[in-house]
């Protein structure tokens, strides 16, 4: 029997046939009211207006070393409830809120995004990761007395800021009211550098979120 000459695409097989992996990456925003009084929604609109996600540094973005980086996560939409829990999405001191941009992994990879390295401090030192590359590292420690783990986010990063495609796959907003407001803003406001192809209200697609249960 002759071997098949059909070309395979293992990347597509993994991304499109596994329910625990996605063909997209998500960047979530949050309010920055302590510095510029912007809400998470307003920060999302600003990203679309400029076509750019500004990189975070060590002071407010958990990035190690001298370089800034832009962060994304590989999380299926229904699993966002495990990210947007009461600890991470506390409006008073949020790590994330229910607003964000969705891009394809292919675009992200082509423009410098890669999965982060989950390493302990000891491993980071032993592997001799330089200060110029340490932005790739997220701390991962498991001891008898302490656990530091963000591996559930399946984080990807790129060095510095990230320029969005002209038409991102989608944006995420918290409510249907947000979706209507953003659609109206796109239709009647000044042109966006990166207008989304779709607007997805998280309250419609993701059960179990704290802000939904409080309604």
N, C-alpha and C positions, 0 to 999 in steps of 0.2 A: 504494500500500500504506500503510495507516494505521500510524503508529508504535505500538509496544507500550506499553500502560499499566501493565505489570507493574512494580512497584517493585523496584529493585535495592538490595542491601546490600553496597557495595564493601568495607566493613570485614570482613564475614563471609567474602567471597570470598578476601580476602588471608589471613586468619587460618586458615581451615579447608582451603584448597586448595593451600597452599604447604608443602612439607616442611621448608623452612628457617626458617619462622616458626611461632609457636605461639599458641594462644588463651589461654595462661596465662603467669604470671610465677613465678619461683622465688626465694625468699630462703633462702640457705644459712647455717647456723650454724657455729660453731667452738668449740673449748675455750677457756675463759678461766682456765685453771689458774694463770696468773701473778698474777691479781688476786683471784679468788674460788673457785678450785679446782673450778669447774663444767666438766664434760665437754661436748662438742658435743651429745650426747644429752640431758643434763640441761638445757642451755639451750633445746633444742627443747621439752621438756616444760614448762619455765617459760613459754615463749611461749604454748603452748596453755592453760596454767592461767590466765594473765592475759588472754589474748585480745589481746595487744599485742606488737609488735616495737619495742624501744627504738631510737631513732635513734642513729647513730654521729656522732662529732665529728672534729675535725682530728687529735687525738692518736692514735686507734687505728682510725679508719675511713676514712682517706684523703679526708675531706670538707674542702673549702676554706671559709674564712670563718668567721664567728661562729655560724652556724646548724648544728644537727644535721640529719641526713637518714637516711631508711631506704632501703636499696638492694635492688633486685631485678634479675634478669636474664632475658632472653628467649632461652632456650637449649633446643632439643629434648632430651628425655631421653637419647637415645643419644649426644649430643654432650657430655654432662657429663664424659666421660673427658678432654676437652681442657681442662676447667676444673679438675677434681680430679686434677691431675697431681702429680708428686713435689715440684715447687717450691711450688705453691699449697697443697697438702694435707699438708705436713710437720707431723706431730703436735707437734714441738717448737716450731714457730713458724708456725702455719697462717694462711692467708688465708681458707680455707674448709675445711670437712670435709663428709663425705657424709651430712648431716642437714639437713632444711629443710622449708619450708612452700610449698605451691603454691596460688596464687589465680588467679582469672580476670582477664584484662586489662580486661574491662568493669568489674568491681568496682574494680580498681586505678585506672583512669582516673577513675571517678566520685568517688574519694576522694583525688584530688590527685596521683597518680603520673603522671609523664611521662618520655619518653626523655631521657637526659642529652645535654648538648652536648659533643661531642668537639672540643676546641680547643687550640691551642698557647697558651703564655703571651702571645705577641705578639698573637695574634688576640683573646684575652680582653681585653687592654688596649685594642686598637683598637676593639672593639665596645662598650667602656665598660660592661661588665657590672658592676653594683654589688656591693658586699660582701654585701648582703642577698640577692642572687640567685646568688652564685657557687657555692652548694652544688650547683647544676645542672651544673657544669662538671667534666669529667674531662680531664686533660691528655693531649694527643695531639701528639707531636713526631716529625718524621722529618727527620733531617739526615744528612750523610755519615758522621758519627762516632757518632751516637746515635739510638736508636729507643725511644720510649715509646708503647706502644699497648695499650689494653684494649678495642678496638672489637669483638673477638670475643665479649665478654660481652653486647653489646646491652643495656646497663644502663638501668634505669628507676629514678627516685628520687622520693620525696615529702619535703617539708620536715617535719622533726621526726619523731616516732614515728608508727607506723601501727597502727590498730586493725583487727584481722582480722574477716572475716565470722563469723557464728555457727557456720557449718560450712564451713571451708575445703575446697577441692576434694580436697586430699590432703596427706599429709606424706611426706617421703623419709627413709628410714633406711638405714644401711649394709648390714645383713645381715638374713637371715630371722629370726635369733635376736632382733635388735632389734625387728623387726616383731611377733613373738610377745610380747615383753616389754611393748611399748607397748600392744598390744591388751588384755593382761591388766590393765595399769595403768588403761586407760580403763574396763574392765568392773568393776573392783573398787575403784579408788581414788576420791579425792574428785572431784566433777564438774569438768569443764573448761569454761572460758568459750567455747572454740572447738574442739570435738571434730571431728577430720577425717572426711571422708566415706570416705576410703580410706587405707591405709598401704602404701607402695610400697618394697620393698627394692631399693636401687640395684644390688646384686650380681646380681640376677636380670635386670634389663633393660639393663644397660650393660656391654658387654664391654670389656676393655682397661684397666681401672683398676689402678693400682699395687698396691693392697691385695689385689686378687684374684689377680694374677700371683704374689704372694709366698706364697700359700697352698699 
